[in-house]
Amino acid sequence: MEAVRQPIGGEDEYLQHRRLKRGAAGWILLAGLGVAYVISGDFAGWNLGLAQGGWGGLLVAFVLMAVMYTCMVFGLAELSSTLPTAGAGYAFARRALGPLGGFATGVAVLIEYAVAPAAIATFIGGYIEALGLFGLTNSWPVYLVTYVIFVWIHLRGVGEALKIMFAITAVATVALIAAAIGLLPKFEPSRLFDIVPDGSAGSSAFLPMGISGVLAALVYGIWFFLAVEGVPLAAEETSNPKKDMPRGIIVAVVVLVVFGALMLVLVPGAAGSQAMSESDNPLPEALRVAYGGNTLLADFINYAGLAGLVASFFSIIYAYSRQLFALSRAGYLPRWLSLTGARRTPYWALIVPGTIGFLLAAVIQDGALLINIAVFGATVSYVLLNLSHIVLRKKEPGLERGYRTPGGIVTTSIALALSAVAVVATFVVDVFAASITALIFAAALLYYWFYSRHRIVAGAPEEEFAQLARAEAELKS
């Protein structure tokens, strides 16, 4: 059912107060943004999958999720070069699946990006406490300061924010390379398989928790890539989106696959899968175990790991603000949330989710629960994003595309099937977190059906794309 779109009196004036800064990013900054979204996942979190599926189970999960993300990113490269708006996933689904499909996709993405920084804030707080910095015994002041500083930097301007983010990501990237070099001489293949099989169906030295362990480990395989799909959210602020978007997001996912594989093999291969399965800080701990005590390299990785967490926190703030901005500008969410200031930054879209995220971190103080909520939102959006690529290829084969996905809909069909499995896996790992997210999602859909679908702004870029599609279809009929 097509939504009712309200024309806005003085649409030029309406959009004038809702514009982002053009040309602030090229493909290198976009690739850096994609890596920044995810890089904290290389420092910690993924290793907990060793306790769920053993090294073999986590390896299979990593390979499956690497295939899923790579196939999906090829589809997103095409979609972002075709429909370069700040709405990104929501805009793609809006064009392919209609207003309800677009809103559902946007909400799923927003849940992921609004909750993930809260989880990362708890990790930053725990990291600072573990390092003994500032004499803190409670992390809520860290959450507050972290949100205030980085939201403020984003308010200063997108160009400044992306450059600072790129620098922080570079420090974290150097740390990952240094960790790999330091662990390589201590690698011993037998250490990968030191978790004792639990006797479940199909269990072995390679799969100590059997086939079910692979499914349980899928969520942790996602941690190596979670949020890279947010690169297209920068489309309206990119110099040449038709060329820069595909190049930036594809380079980002290739870098993430390489780093993820290195950490997955070298960290447990040097220190043992059993020891690393419960570690809160696996990279420096692996170096200490491998070298029989503390080293300067372990200390450097310890502090650089904080840079990795900050990079992901900083970049995902950017992502949630652009997704909220786009949904608000089009009228799906309250319109005041999309207002931009003199520096062309959406200030309410930065401040409101930041406040909510701080409260979530301070009240819940459970990073694992928050991450699982974010992962459920992410996997739902992946199903809808891959479906959007397939539908749009079928529905509008003649649409001008700046980039075409290798393999076409076969590629995104593979990603669709794997993302559906990933949704199921989130329930296996954490029924409580998945249920909370499902309730939030259902409430948002009710809000759309009874309220916002009657208040969609006809002049928003995503709606104009849809109107052009309808007009072209009518001319052909």
C-alpha positions in Angstrom: 0.0 0.0 0.0 1.5 3.4 -1.0 1.8 5.9 1.8 0.1 9.3 1.7 2.8 11.9 1.0 2.2 15.4 2.3 3.6 18.3 0.2 5.3 20.9 2.5 4.6 24.6 2.1 7.8 26.1 1.0 9.6 22.8 0.3 12.8 24.7 -0.8 12.9 26.4 2.6 12.2 23.1 4.4 15.1 21.3 2.7 17.3 24.4 3.0 17.4 23.7 6.8 18.1 20.0 6.2 21.2 19.9 4.0 24.5 18.2 4.5 27.9 19.4 3.4 28.7 18.2 -0.1 32.1 16.9 -1.2 33.5 16.3 2.2 34.8 12.8 1.6 36.6 10.8 -1.2 37.0 7.1 -1.5 40.0 6.9 0.8 38.1 8.6 3.7 35.1 6.3 2.9 37.3 3.2 3.1 38.7 4.5 6.4 35.1 5.1 7.6 34.2 1.5 6.8 37.3 0.1 8.6 36.6 2.5 11.6 33.1 1.2 12.0 34.4 -2.3 12.6 38.0 -2.2 13.9 37.1 -2.4 17.6 35.8 -5.9 16.8 39.3 -7.1 15.9 40.6 -6.1 19.4 37.9 -7.9 21.5 34.6 -9.6 21.4 35.2 -12.1 18.5 37.2 -14.3 20.8 34.2 -15.2 22.9 33.0 -17.2 19.9 35.8 -19.7 20.8 33.8 -20.6 23.9 30.7 -21.1 21.7 32.1 -23.2 18.9 35.8 -23.8 19.4 38.3 -22.6 16.9 36.9 -24.7 14.1 33.3 -23.5 14.8 34.4 -19.8 14.8 36.5 -20.4 11.7 33.4 -21.7 9.8 31.3 -18.8 11.2 34.0 -16.3 10.1 34.1 -17.7 6.6 30.3 -17.7 6.3 30.0 -14.2 7.5 32.9 -13.0 5.4 31.1 -14.4 2.3 27.8 -12.8 3.5 29.3 -9.4 4.0 31.4 -9.5 0.8 28.4 -10.5 -1.3 26.2 -7.9 0.4 28.8 -5.2 0.0 28.9 -5.8 -3.7 25.2 -5.3 -3.8 25.4 -2.1 -1.6 28.2 -0.8 -3.9 25.7 -1.0 -6.8 22.8 0.5 -4.8 24.8 3.4 -3.4 26.1 4.3 -6.8 22.5 4.3 -8.1 20.7 6.0 -5.3 23.3 8.2 -3.5 21.4 9.7 -0.6 22.0 9.9 3.2 19.2 7.4 3.6 21.4 4.6 2.3 19.8 1.3 3.3 16.4 2.9 4.0 16.5 4.7 0.6 17.4 1.5 -1.2 14.6 -0.4 0.4 12.2 2.5 -0.1 12.8 2.3 -3.9 12.6 -1.5 -4.1 10.0 -2.4 -1.4 7.9 0.7 -0.9 7.6 3.0 2.1 6.9 0.3 4.6 9.9 -1.7 3.5 12.0 1.4 3.5 10.9 2.4 7.0 11.4 -1.1 8.4 15.0 -1.2 7.0 15.8 2.2 8.3 14.5 1.3 11.8 16.6 -1.9 11.8 19.7 0.0 10.8 18.9 2.7 13.4 18.6 0.1 16.2 22.0 -1.3 15.2 23.7 2.1 15.1 22.1 3.7 18.1 22.8 0.7 20.4 26.3 -0.3 19.2 28.0 3.0 20.5 26.4 2.4 24.0 28.0 -1.1 24.0 31.3 0.3 22.8 31.1 3.0 25.5 30.9 0.2 28.2 33.9 -1.5 26.7 35.8 1.8 26.7 34.9 2.3 30.4 36.0 -1.2 31.2 39.2 -0.7 29.3 40.1 2.5 31.2 39.3 0.9 34.5 41.5 -2.1 33.6 44.4 0.2 32.6 44.0 2.0 36.0 43.6 5.4 34.3 42.2 8.3 36.3 41.6 6.1 39.4 38.0 5.3 38.3 36.0 2.6 40.0 32.7 3.3 38.1 32.6 3.9 34.4 29.6 6.1 33.9 31.7 9.3 33.9 33.7 7.7 31.0 30.5 7.1 29.1 29.4 10.7 29.6 32.7 12.3 28.6 33.1 10.0 25.6 29.6 10.9 24.3 30.0 14.6 24.9 33.5 14.9 23.3 32.7 12.9 20.2 29.3 14.2 19.6 30.8 17.7 19.9 33.5 16.9 17.3 30.8 15.7 14.9 28.8 18.9 15.5 31.9 20.9 14.4 31.7 19.5 10.8 31.8 16.3 8.8 35.1 16.9 7.2 36.9 17.5 10.5 35.2 14.5 12.1 36.1 12.1 9.3 39.8 13.3 9.3 40.1 12.8 13.1 38.4 9.4 12.8 40.8 8.4 10.0 43.8 9.3 12.2 42.5 7.3 15.2 41.8 4.4 12.9 45.3 4.6 11.5 46.7 4.1 15.0 44.5 1.1 15.6 45.5 -0.4 12.2 49.2 0.0 13.1 48.5 -1.9 16.4 46.8 -4.8 14.6 49.8 -5.1 12.2 52.2 -4.9 15.1 50.3 -7.6 17.0 50.3 -9.9 13.9 54.1 -9.5 13.5 54.7 -10.1 17.2 52.5 -13.2 17.4 53.6 -14.9 14.1 56.9 -16.3 15.5 55.0 -17.9 18.4 52.3 -19.5 16.3 51.7 -23.2 16.9 48.8 -24.9 15.0 48.1 -27.4 17.9 47.1 -24.5 20.2 44.1 -23.8 17.9 42.6 -27.1 18.9 43.2 -27.2 22.7 39.5 -27.0 23.7 38.2 -30.4 24.8 35.2 -31.7 22.7 32.0 -31.7 24.8 30.5 -34.8 23.3 27.7 -33.1 21.4 26.6 -34.2 17.9 29.4 -33.9 15.5 31.9 -32.8 18.1 35.6 -33.2 17.4 39.0 -31.5 18.0 38.1 -29.2 15.1 34.5 -28.6 16.2 34.5 -29.2 20.0 30.9 -28.1 20.3 29.7 -29.9 17.2 27.6 -28.4 14.4 25.4 -26.4 16.9 28.6 -24.6 17.9 28.9 -23.2 14.4 25.5 -21.6 14.6 26.2 -20.2 18.1 29.5 -18.7 16.8 27.9 -16.9 13.9 27.1 -13.9 16.0 30.8 -13.6 16.9 31.7 -14.0 13.3 29.6 -11.0 12.6 31.7 -8.9 15.1 34.5 -8.9 12.6 32.4 -7.0 10.1 29.5 -5.4 12.0 28.5 -1.9 10.7 30.7 -1.8 7.5 27.4 -1.6 5.6 27.1 2.0 7.0 29.5 3.5 4.4 26.7 4.5 2.0 25.3 6.7 4.7 28.0 9.2 3.6 26.6 9.4 0.0 25.4 13.0 0.2 28.7 14.2 1.6 30.9 12.4 -1.0 32.7 14.0 -3.8 31.7 11.6 -6.5 29.3 8.9 -5.0 28.9 6.9 -8.3 32.7 6.1 -8.2 33.8 6.8 -4.7 31.1 4.7 -2.9 31.8 1.3 -4.6 35.5 1.8 -4.3 35.4 2.9 -0.7 33.1 0.1 0.7 34.8 -2.7 -1.3 38.3 -1.7 -0.1 37.0 -1.5 3.5 35.5 -5.0 3.4 38.7 -6.5 1.9 40.8 -4.8 4.6 38.5 -6.2 7.3 38.6 -9.8 5.9 42.4 -9.7 6.0 42.6 -8.3 9.6 39.9 -10.7 10.8 41.7 -13.7 9.4 45.0 -12.6 10.9 43.5 -12.2 14.4 41.5 -15.4 14.2 44.5 -17.5 13.3 47.4 -15.8 15.2 45.8 -14.9 18.6 44.6 -18.4 19.6 47.5 -20.0 17.6 50.0 -18.2 19.8 48.2 -18.3 23.2 45.7 -21.2 22.9 42.0 -21.2 22.1 41.0 -22.1 25.6 42.9 -19.3 27.2 41.6 -16.7 24.7 37.9 -17.9 24.8 37.3 -15.9 28.1 39.7 -13.0 27.6 38.4 -9.4 27.8 41.5 -8.2 26.1 42.8 -11.0 23.9 45.5 -9.3 21.8 47.8 -8.0 24.6 47.0 -11.1 26.7 48.0 -13.4 23.8 51.3 -11.5 23.6 52.0 -11.9 27.3 51.1 -15.6 27.2 53.2 -16.2 24.1 56.3 -14.3 25.5 55.9 -15.5 29.1 55.3 -12.0 30.6 54.7 -8.4 29.9 56.4 -6.7 26.9 56.5 -3.2 25.5 54.6 -4.5 22.5 51.8 -5.8 24.7 51.6 -2.5 26.5 51.4 -0.6 23.2 48.6 -2.9 21.9 46.8 -2.5 25.2 46.6 1.3 24.8 46.1 1.2 21.0 43.2 -1.1 21.6 41.5 1.9 23.2 42.1 3.7 20.0 40.3 0.9 18.1 37.3 1.2 20.4 37.2 5.0 20.1 37.4 4.7 16.3 34.4 2.5 16.1 32.5 4.6 18.7 33.3 7.8 16.8 32.4 6.5 13.4 29.1 4.8 14.4 27.9 8.1 15.9 28.3 9.5 12.4 26.2 6.6 11.0 23.3 6.9 13.5 23.0 10.6 12.9 22.8 10.2 9.1 20.2 7.4 9.3 18.1 9.3 11.7 18.5 12.5 9.7 17.3 10.8 6.5 14.2 9.2 8.2 13.3 12.5 9.8 13.8 14.6 6.7 11.4 12.3 4.8 8.8 12.5 7.6 9.0 9.0 8.8 10.2 10.3 12.2 9.6 13.7 13.7 10.9 16.4 11.3 12.7 18.5 13.8 15.3 15.7 14.2 16.7 16.5 10.7 17.4 20.2 11.2 21.0 21.1 10.3 23.0 24.1 11.6 25.5 26.5 10.0 28.1 23.7 9.6 25.6 21.5 7.8 25.6 18.9 10.6 22.3 17.4 11.9 22.6 18.5 15.5 19.4 16.9 16.9 20.2 13.7 15.1 23.5 13.6 16.8 22.4 14.7 20.3 19.2 12.7 20.8 20.5 9.2 20.1 23.7 10.2 22.0 21.7 11.0 25.1 19.7 7.7 24.7 23.0 5.8 24.2 24.6 7.3 27.3 21.5 6.3 29.4 21.6 2.8 28.0 25.3 2.4 28.8 24.9 3.9 32.3 21.8 2.0 33.3 22.4 -1.4 31.6 26.3 -1.5 31.9 26.3 -4.8 29.9 28.2 -4.5 26.7 27.5 -8.0 25.6 23.7 -7.6 25.9 23.8 -4.3 24.0 25.9 -5.7 21.2 23.5 -8.6 20.8 20.6 -6.2 20.5 22.6 -4.3 17.9 23.4 -7.5 16.0 19.8 -8.5 15.8 18.9 -5.1 14.3 21.8 -5.5 11.9 20.8 -9.0 10.7 17.2 -7.9 10.1 18.4 -5.0 8.0 20.7 -7.3 6.0 17.8 -9.5 5.0 16.0 -6.4 3.7 19.0 -4.8 2.0 19.8 -7.9 0.0 16.2 -8.4 -0.9 16.1 -4.8 -2.1 19.0 -5.4 -4.5 17.3 -8.4 -5.9 13.9 -6.7 -6.3 15.3 -3.6 -7.8 17.3 -5.6 -10.4 14.0 -7.4 -11.3 11.7 -4.4 -11.1 14.0 -1.8 -12.8 16.6 -3.5 -15.0 17.1 -0.4 -17.1 17.9 1.9 -14.1 21.2 3.7 -14.6 23.8 2.2 -12.3 27.2 3.6 -11.6 28.5 0.1 -10.7 27.1 -3.4 -11.3 27.4 -6.2 -8.8 29.6 -9.1 -10.0 27.3 -12.1 -10.3 24.1 -9.9 -10.1 21.3 -11.3 -8.0 23.1 -14.6 -7.5 25.6 -12.8 -5.3 23.0 -11.0 -3.2 20.9 -14.2 -3.0 23.8 -15.9 -1.3 24.0 -12.9 1.1 20.2 -13.1 1.7 20.3 -16.8 2.6 23.2 -16.3 5.0 21.7 -13.2 6.6 18.5 -15.1 7.3 20.6 -17.8 9.0 22.3 -15.0 11.0 18.9 -13.8 12.3 18.1 -17.3 13.6 21.6 -17.4 15.2 20.9 -14.3 17.3 18.0 -16.1 19.0 20.3 -19.1 19.7 22.9 -16.9 21.4 20.7 -14.5 23.3 16.9 -15.0 23.2 16.4 -12.1 25.7 18.3 -9.5 23.6 16.6 -10.7 20.3 13.2 -10.4 22.0 13.8 -6.9 23.2 14.9 -5.8 19.8 11.9 -7.5 18.2 9.5 -5.6 20.5 11.2 -2.3 19.7 11.0 -3.1 16.0 7.3 -4.0 16.3 6.5 -0.7 18.2 8.3 1.3 15.5 6.2 -0.4 12.8 3.0 0.4 14.7 4.1 4.0 14.9 4.6 4.0 11.1 1.3 2.4 10.3 -0.9 4.6 12.6 1.0 7.9 12.3 4.0 8.6 10.2 2.9 7.1 6.9 0.4 9.9 6.6 3.1 12.5 7.1 5.8 11.6 4.6 7.5 14.6 2.9 7.1 14.5 -0.9 10.1 16.6 -1.6 12.6 14.5 0.3 15.3 13.0 -2.0 14.2 9.4 -1.3 10.6 10.2 -2.1 11.6 12.1 -5.2 13.4 8.9 -6.4 10.2 6.9 -5.8 8.1 9.5 -7.7 10.5 9.4 -10.7 10.2 5.6 -10.7 6.4 5.8 -10.7 6.4 8.4 -13.5 8.7 6.3 -15.6 6.6 3.2 -15.1 3.4 5.1 -16.1 5.1 6.4 -19.3 6.1 2.8 -20.3 2.6 1.4 -19.6 
